[in-house]
């Protein structure tokens, strides 16, 4: 989409403003900092090395993938999936960050946020609901959570994650009210799979195989980085299923060698 | 190798005070344009930009390089500065009082650009605070969806989805009233 009309109004700060502010800051700096020339040159050298390091990152496929533009838009049955460029031509793992996940137990979510605690009544055997779940806030200033995250794991470490977001047609966060309650979500198309439209309890859903993004809930709580998302774009056994129902949007992510497509649908349809 | 690079990075950032000038040169236009798009007011954007950098300087000891990039930290401060500003009561200023328009070469161009800018500001003003902030971060500051996600607390896919929808709406409105 042409968004030039949004960027063409950028402008440089007035030189007199930039200089005045900088002079003000320098004045403050000189009052509190007095590094010698040796230290200054050392830092410049280090900065140069850092820039080289940044350049190395910038030309790597995974980093390029992070800034890839949208290239495909698929519309089927009222559900629109906006797909990012396939991330890279080799298996890799990326991370993205958002800062406002709050670790809580599933029981606490069920007690305090029942709307976000609607769970499947059937789970493939061997998978155990983990004690660590999470609530997600849209901004630091929100008092109520926007979504919840639950995780099941089996002995082999295979994972099922269920992300429940507030909102469905016509007021969901991923909906465009002006276009007939179209559900839009971004998914990364894997190397080996393609998204397909299926139905969950007679509602359109998008199933994408071969690519899955999981929140990393593995660290100890005191070191937990709830914002760390790991995306494996070559997860041959991974699947992502997105659908909505009754004011909620569900995103079910699975990395498993034993959960079939039928199991995944059964799991999803067991969510009341 | 990775550990060495990590240590190197930390060493560099730990000296960030010395590299203030470089950080300032890079960050100033981004912070300024984020605040311009967010507030729709050039003068106010300058004031809030000053406040952002001064706060950053005062709180530089709080900057944790292991948690966020310096620019991300600056944007976090800028967001708080902008939100704080709007939490305080202020007299309303009509859009027509916009000043400091980019100076083009001809009067005709000046009029058109002035009109376009007011129109864009009017459209942005109709967005929710969250959507306007995302647009300001993405199109004002020119940040990637990933960085916008990091700043806003939204997931990257959410940012992409929301921006896609908002830009569609803005684009339609923009085309409807040329």
Interface residues (C-beta under 8 A of the other chain):
Chain A: X1 X2 X3 X5 X6 X7 X9 X10 X11 X12 X13 X14 X17 X18 X21 X22 X24 X25 X26 X28 X29 X33 X35 X39 X40 X42 X43 X46 X47 X49 X50 X53 X66 X67 X70 X82 X84 X96 X97 X98 X99 X100 X136 X137 X138 X139 X140 X141 X173 X174 X175 X176 X178 X184 X185 X186 X187 X213 X227 X229
Chain B: X5 X8 X9 X11 X12 X15 X17 X18 X19 X20 X21 X22 X24 X28 X29 X32 X33 X36 X37 X46 X49 X50 X53 X54 X57 X83 X100 X102 X116 X117 X120 X130 X135 X139 X140 X142 X144 X145 X146 X149 X150 X152 X153 X154 X155 X156 X157 X158 X160 X161 X162 X164 X165 X167 X168 X169 X170 X171 X172 X174
